[in-house]
């Protein structure tokens, strides 16, 4: 980081009162119950970018102390969305620094202090660093752009006759060598070529650095004594499902807990008391991945009732899928049966909303996954919204849950400061997603420079810490290093390898793919003796570009490249390859570059979710693999299952 930018952060630290990062406590998804209310603050917010040279005018003038419109002109900004593509201003599309959001919320009368209600403000995603005020009072700050954080604001909104509260959120999208993902600010000091003070954000990842309030901001209530966290771990003993639970209660040491496990028909199949225990479910319906079993994605409901000494009750219901995950030398097992990942990598990326959460887009994507016959995806290269994982639980889509550890290539990004933050991010990710049966593996990074000497200690520490947080799931990271130089590979449970044969080298020479891919698999397995996933492969295809023989960037070249990979994958999946994930599900936006034509075009669907020719190749293949898994034979037509949307 340049000295000038470092000085800005020091100045900001002097302007803010000290506040610990929001890492403690549970992170249960806000949902309504007899004891809880939820008020979403989606819609139009007041917005202003700080265009001052040092980007600190908002803090110096304390914009949070009065309505934002009094500080100067504001824009209407939809939440959730990325602010970059909403206007026609190039300066805002590529803006780096602090932006300010503000919204007034009207509180129900039932949320008064006398009711014994606790009011919590939750921000589901603010990219990248966020500082939050309520009625001008600083309440919380958070580092990291993809995971939720919250603050108890009861005292601020219940201390007087006010029926509204003003929420101000300042967000900075600056990336440094110690953020996740990392980046650097580069100043261009040659005034014969650049304006005075000109700088750019330099990154080592291949997607656009969208920023803003990407997911919902909500207010929710709980009683003063409340259920703070629930952890569920499931096992299977022959036909008996075992549901082990741990419940954390805050606000009082004197309470009682009742726990009931209900089947899909609402019938109680097991019950318990106390803050921890084991529920036994005879003849349990297991949670199976989509297309792996006749009845996939069976979910029980864990209903928890807390009653405090003052007769205050709190209720929370958690979906539970009973399933196990294990890894052998050459297999990935779900419920003791071999599972083969045939799916995609994704981005939370849409045309106008950037990375803003969007229900229509989400449901469209899930129906396209069904159409493809895909059974899995990786959350490349950051955690997706909780609503995505909830649908995966329901639909039986298996998830490799990845943190934002993409682009870790600078030597300083392997230091103690970066490691400390990376450990905290994994704590937040596991805390949020630990109860999702769809999540079967954690990924701690994508394509780091894992051949650098510090990588051995870095990944050993990171993976060991993640395993300590969750004893039930394997841990991996995604490598593009050589099999004999990767210093992090000895510590993972599954080898995930990215390779782009005949694309980033040997341009146009499709004939070398099979020999290079076969060598890749043989070398990795001989060296590490662990199951392997081809975690990325693919080629750019510009829709409508055709040619024969297939030229690069044509739809025919993308098809031919995939087919050459598939010939080798069909051999190796009989041995130790346990998955293949195409890069990418859909085209997505990147920073401007001569290597990219309006973004990355490796999608099998366009950014508008229309299929390229390669989508039909994948569809035929994935349904063939799915039919073989279900014992239907490779001759079964994809239309037998793939033409229907998800229904319940």
KAJO-V295828 format. One record per pair of residues at least 4 apart in sequence whose C-alpha atoms are under 8 Angstrom apart, sorted by the first residue. I is the first residue (numbers start at 0). J is the second residue. Records with the same first field share a line. If there is no record, write none. Layout:
I = J, J
This chain:
0 = 4, 5, 175, 176, 183, 184, 185
1 = 5, 184, 185, 186
2 = 6
3 = 7
4 = 8, 184
5 = 9
6 = 10
7 = 11, 53, 55
8 = 12
9 = 13
10 = 14
11 = 15, 55, 58
12 = 16, 17
14 = 58, 59
16 = 137
18 = 139, 140
19 = 139, 140
20 = 139, 140, 141, 142
21 = 139, 140, 141, 148, 149, 150
22 = 148, 423, 427
24 = 227, 228
25 = 227, 228, 229, 430
26 = 147, 148, 227, 228, 430, 431
27 = 227, 228, 229, 431
28 = 385
29 = 37, 219
30 = 35, 36, 37
31 = 35, 36, 37
32 = 36, 314, 315
33 = 313, 314
34 = 220, 221, 222, 312, 313, 314
35 = 219, 220, 221, 222, 313, 314
36 = 219, 220, 221
37 = 217, 218, 219, 220
38 = 217, 218, 219
39 = 215, 216, 217, 218
40 = 78, 104, 215, 216, 217, 218
41 = 77, 78, 79, 215, 216, 217
42 = 77, 78, 79
43 = 75, 76, 77, 78
44 = 75, 76, 77, 78, 100, 101, 102
45 = 67, 68, 73, 74, 75, 76, 100, 101, 102
46 = 67, 73, 74, 75, 76, 98, 99, 100, 101
47 = 67, 72, 73, 74, 98, 99, 100
48 = 91, 97, 98, 99
49 = 54, 55, 56, 57, 96, 97, 98, 99
50 = 54
51 = 55, 56
52 = 196
54 = 96, 97
55 = 59, 97
56 = 60
57 = 61, 62, 63
58 = 62
62 = 66, 67, 70
63 = 67, 132, 134, 135, 167
64 = 134, 135, 136
65 = 69, 70, 135
66 = 70, 101, 165
67 = 71, 73, 101
68 = 72, 73
76 = 82, 85
78 = 212, 213, 214, 215, 216, 355
79 = 212, 213, 214, 215, 352, 355, 356
80 = 211, 212, 213, 214, 352, 353, 354, 355, 356
81 = 85, 209, 210, 211, 212, 213, 352, 353, 354, 355
82 = 86, 91, 92, 209, 210, 211, 352, 353
83 = 91, 92, 93, 94, 209, 210, 353
84 = 91, 92, 351, 352, 353
85 = 351, 352
86 = 91, 92
88 = 92
89 = 93
90 = 94
95 = 171, 172, 173, 199, 200
96 = 170, 171, 172, 173
97 = 169, 170, 171, 172
98 = 169, 170, 171, 211
99 = 167, 168, 169, 170
100 = 167, 168, 169
101 = 165, 166, 167, 168
102 = 165, 166, 167
103 = 163, 164, 165, 166
104 = 163, 164, 165, 166
105 = 162, 163, 164
106 = 110, 162, 163, 164
107 = 162
108 = 162
109 = 114
110 = 114, 116, 117, 118, 157, 220
111 = 115, 116, 157
112 = 116, 153, 157, 158
115 = 222, 223
116 = 153, 220, 221, 222, 223
117 = 151, 152, 153, 220, 221, 222, 223
118 = 151, 152, 153, 218, 219, 220, 221
119 = 149, 150, 151, 152, 153, 218, 219, 220
120 = 149, 150, 151, 152, 216, 217, 218, 219
121 = 147, 148, 149, 150, 216, 217, 218, 219
122 = 147, 148, 149, 214, 215, 216, 217
123 = 145, 146, 147, 148, 213, 214, 215, 216, 384
124 = 144, 145, 146, 147, 148, 212, 213, 214, 215
125 = 129, 143, 144, 145, 146, 170, 210, 211, 212, 213, 214
126 = 143, 144, 145, 170, 171, 172, 209, 210, 211, 212, 213
127 = 142, 143, 144, 145, 170, 171, 172, 173, 174, 210, 211
128 = 140, 141, 142, 143, 144, 170, 171, 172
129 = 140, 141, 142, 168, 169, 170, 171
130 = 137, 139, 140, 141, 168, 169, 170
131 = 137, 138, 139, 140, 166, 167, 168, 169
132 = 136, 137, 138, 139, 166, 167, 168
133 = 137, 138, 152, 155, 164, 165, 166, 167
134 = 155, 164, 165, 166, 167
135 = 165, 167
138 = 150, 152
139 = 149, 150
141 = 148
143 = 178, 179, 424
145 = 381, 382, 383, 384, 403
146 = 382, 427, 428
152 = 156
153 = 157
154 = 158
156 = 161, 162, 163, 164
157 = 161
170 = 211
172 = 208, 210, 211
173 = 182, 184, 200
174 = 178, 179, 180, 181, 182, 183, 184, 200, 202
175 = 181, 182, 183, 184
176 = 181, 182, 183, 409, 411, 412, 417
177 = 181, 182, 411, 412, 416, 417, 420
178 = 182, 417, 420
179 = 403, 404, 405, 421
180 = 403, 404, 405, 406, 407
181 = 202, 203, 405, 406, 407, 412
182 = 200, 201, 202, 203
183 = 200, 201, 202
184 = 198, 199, 200, 201
185 = 198, 199, 200, 201
186 = 196, 197, 198, 199
187 = 193, 196, 197, 198, 199
188 = 193, 195, 196, 197
189 = 193
190 = 194, 195
193 = 197
202 = 406
203 = 405, 406, 407, 408
204 = 405, 406
205 = 589, 590, 599
206 = 587, 588, 589, 590, 598, 599
207 = 588, 589, 590
208 = 589, 590
209 = 353, 354
210 = 354
212 = 216, 355
213 = 354, 355, 356
214 = 355, 356, 384
215 = 356
221 = 225, 313
222 = 311, 312, 313
223 = 250
224 = 248, 249, 250, 251, 307, 311, 312, 313
225 = 248, 249, 250, 305, 312, 313
226 = 246, 247, 248, 249, 305, 313, 314, 315
227 = 246, 247, 248, 249
228 = 246, 247, 248
229 = 244, 245, 246, 247
230 = 244, 245, 246, 433, 434
231 = 242, 243, 244, 245, 319, 433, 434
232 = 242, 243, 244, 434, 471
233 = 240, 241, 242, 243, 320, 321, 322, 323
234 = 240, 241, 242, 321, 322, 323
235 = 239, 240, 241, 321, 322, 323, 334
236 = 240, 241
238 = 281, 282, 283
239 = 279, 280, 281, 282, 283
240 = 279, 280, 281, 282, 283, 284, 285, 321
241 = 277, 278, 279, 280, 321
242 = 277, 278, 279, 280, 321
243 = 275, 276, 277, 278
244 = 274, 275, 276, 277
245 = 274, 275, 276
246 = 274, 275
247 = 274
251 = 307
253 = 307, 308
254 = 305, 306, 307, 308
255 = 272, 273, 305, 306, 307
256 = 272, 273, 274, 303, 304, 305, 306
257 = 270, 271, 272, 273, 303, 304, 305
258 = 270, 271, 272, 301, 302, 303, 304
259 = 267, 268, 269, 270, 271, 301, 302, 303
260 = 267, 268, 269, 270, 278, 299, 300, 301, 302
261 = 265, 266, 267, 268, 269, 299, 300, 301, 302
262 = 266, 267, 268, 298, 299, 300
263 = 297, 298, 299, 300
268 = 280
269 = 278, 279, 280
270 = 278
271 = 276, 277, 278
272 = 276
283 = 321
284 = 297, 321
285 = 296, 297, 320, 321, 322, 334
286 = 295, 296, 297, 298, 320, 321, 322, 395, 436
287 = 291, 292, 294, 295, 296, 297, 322, 333, 334, 395
288 = 292, 295, 296, 374, 394, 395, 396, 397, 437
289 = 295, 296, 374, 394, 395, 396, 397
290 = 295, 374, 625, 628, 629
291 = 295, 625, 628, 629
292 = 629
295 = 394, 395
296 = 320, 392, 393, 394, 395
297 = 320, 393
298 = 318, 319, 320, 321, 392, 393
299 = 318, 319, 320
300 = 316, 317, 318, 319
301 = 316, 317, 318, 319
302 = 314, 315, 316, 317
303 = 314, 315, 316
304 = 312, 313, 314, 315
305 = 312, 313, 314
306 = 310, 311, 312, 313
307 = 311, 312
319 = 434, 435, 436
320 = 392, 435, 436
321 = 436
322 = 333, 334, 436
323 = 332, 333, 334, 335
324 = 331, 332, 333, 334, 335, 439, 471, 472
325 = 331, 332, 333, 335, 472, 473
326 = 330, 331, 332, 473, 492, 493, 530
327 = 331, 332, 529, 530
328 = 528, 529, 530, 575
329 = 528, 529, 530, 531, 574, 575, 576, 577
330 = 337, 338, 530, 575, 576, 577
331 = 337, 338, 339, 530, 577
332 = 336, 337, 338
333 = 337, 338
338 = 577
339 = 572, 577, 578
340 = 374, 375, 532, 577, 578, 579, 580
341 = 373, 374, 375, 578, 579, 580, 621
342 = 373, 374, 375, 376, 579, 580, 581, 621
343 = 373, 375, 376, 377, 579, 580, 581, 582, 583, 584
344 = 376, 377, 378, 379, 535, 580, 581, 582, 583, 584
345 = 376, 377, 378, 379, 582, 583, 584, 585
346 = 378, 379, 380, 584, 585, 587
347 = 353, 354, 355, 356, 383
348 = 352, 353, 354, 355, 587, 588
349 = 353, 354, 355, 360, 587, 606, 607
350 = 606, 607
352 = 356, 357
356 = 384
357 = 361
358 = 362
359 = 363
360 = 364
361 = 365, 387
362 = 366
363 = 367
364 = 368, 608
365 = 369, 645
366 = 370, 644, 645
367 = 371
368 = 372, 373, 374
369 = 373, 641, 642, 643, 644, 645
370 = 618, 641, 642, 643, 644
371 = 614, 615, 617, 618, 619, 621, 622, 641
372 = 618, 621, 622, 625, 637, 641
373 = 621, 622
374 = 395, 396, 397
375 = 396, 397, 398, 399
376 = 396, 397, 398, 399, 580
377 = 398, 399, 400, 401, 580
378 = 382, 383, 398, 399, 400, 401
379 = 401
380 = 401, 402, 403, 404, 405, 444, 445
381 = 401, 402, 403, 404
382 = 400, 401, 402, 403, 428
383 = 387, 388
384 = 388
385 = 389, 432
386 = 390
387 = 391
388 = 392, 398, 435, 437, 438
389 = 393, 435
390 = 394
391 = 395, 396, 397, 398, 437
392 = 396, 435, 436, 437
394 = 645
395 = 437
396 = 437
397 = 437, 438, 439
398 = 437, 438, 439, 440
399 = 438, 439, 440, 441, 442
400 = 438, 439, 440, 441, 442
401 = 441, 442, 443, 444
402 = 424, 425, 428, 442, 443, 444
403 = 443, 444
404 = 421, 443, 444, 445, 447
405 = 444, 445, 446, 447
406 = 445, 446, 447
407 = 412, 413, 444, 446, 447, 448
408 = 412, 447, 448
409 = 413, 448
410 = 414, 451
411 = 417
412 = 417, 418
413 = 417, 418, 453, 454, 457
414 = 418, 453
415 = 419
416 = 420
417 = 421
418 = 422, 457, 461
419 = 423
420 = 424
421 = 425, 461
422 = 426, 461, 464, 465
423 = 427
424 = 428
425 = 429, 443, 465
426 = 430, 465, 468
427 = 431
428 = 432, 433
429 = 433, 465, 468, 469
432 = 438
433 = 438, 469
439 = 472, 473
440 = 472, 473, 474, 475
441 = 472, 473, 474, 475, 476
442 = 474, 475, 476, 477
443 = 461, 462, 474, 475, 476
444 = 476, 477
445 = 476, 477, 478
446 = 476, 477, 478, 479, 480, 497
447 = 477, 478, 479
448 = 454, 480
449 = 454, 455, 478, 480, 484, 485, 486, 487
450 = 454, 480, 484, 485, 486, 487
451 = 486
452 = 486
453 = 457
454 = 458, 486, 487
455 = 459, 486, 487
456 = 460
457 = 461
458 = 462, 487, 490
459 = 463, 487, 490
460 = 464
461 = 465
462 = 466, 474, 475, 490, 491
463 = 467
464 = 468
465 = 469, 474
466 = 470, 472, 473, 474
473 = 491, 492, 493
474 = 491, 492, 493
475 = 491, 492, 493, 494, 495
476 = 491, 494, 495
477 = 494, 495, 496, 497, 534
478 = 485, 494, 495, 496, 497
479 = 496, 497, 498
480 = 484, 485
481 = 485
482 = 519, 522, 523, 526
483 = 523, 526
487 = 491
488 = 494, 527
489 = 527
492 = 529, 530
493 = 529, 530, 531, 532
494 = 529, 530, 531, 532
495 = 531, 532, 533, 534
496 = 531, 532, 533, 534, 535
497 = 533, 534, 535, 536
498 = 533, 535, 536
499 = 503, 504, 535, 536, 537, 538
500 = 504, 505, 511, 512, 515, 516, 536
501 = 505, 506, 507, 508, 509, 511, 512, 560
502 = 506, 507, 537, 538
505 = 511
506 = 551
507 = 550, 551
508 = 512
509 = 559, 560, 563
511 = 515
512 = 516, 560, 563, 564
513 = 517, 563, 564, 566, 567
514 = 518
515 = 519
516 = 520, 564, 567
517 = 521, 567
518 = 522
519 = 523
520 = 524, 531, 571
521 = 525
522 = 526
523 = 527, 528
524 = 528, 529, 530, 531, 575
529 = 575
530 = 575, 576, 577
531 = 575, 576, 577, 578
532 = 576, 577, 578, 579, 580
533 = 576, 578, 579, 580
534 = 578, 579, 580, 581
535 = 579, 580, 581, 582, 583
536 = 561, 580, 581, 582
537 = 557, 560, 561, 581, 582, 583, 601
538 = 552, 556, 557, 560, 582, 600, 601
539 = 551, 552, 553, 557, 599, 600, 601, 602
540 = 544, 551, 552, 553, 554, 556, 557, 600, 601, 602
541 = 552, 553, 554, 600
542 = 553, 554, 605, 611
543 = 553, 554
544 = 552, 553, 554
545 = 549, 550, 553, 554, 555
546 = 550, 553, 555
547 = 555
549 = 553, 555, 556, 559
550 = 555, 556
551 = 556, 557
552 = 556, 557
553 = 557
554 = 558, 611, 612, 613
555 = 559, 612, 613
556 = 560
557 = 561, 613
558 = 562, 612, 613, 616
559 = 563
560 = 564
561 = 565, 613
562 = 566, 616
563 = 567
564 = 568
565 = 569
566 = 570
567 = 571
568 = 572, 576, 579
569 = 573
570 = 574
571 = 575, 576
572 = 576, 577, 578
582 = 601, 602
583 = 601, 602, 603
584 = 602, 603, 604
585 = 600, 601, 602, 603, 604, 605, 606, 608
586 = 598, 599, 600, 601, 602, 603, 604, 605, 606
587 = 598, 599, 600, 602, 606
588 = 597, 598, 599
589 = 595, 597, 598, 599
590 = 598
591 = 595, 597, 598
592 = 596
595 = 599, 600
596 = 600
600 = 605
602 = 606
603 = 610, 611, 612, 613, 614
604 = 608, 609, 610, 611, 614
605 = 609, 610, 611
610 = 614, 615
611 = 615
612 = 616
613 = 617
614 = 618
615 = 619
616 = 620
617 = 621
618 = 622, 637
619 = 623, 637
620 = 624
621 = 625
622 = 626, 636, 637, 641
623 = 627, 632, 633, 634, 635, 636, 637
624 = 628, 633
625 = 629
626 = 630, 631, 632, 633, 635
627 = 631, 632, 633
631 = 635
635 = 639
637 = 641, 642
638 = 642
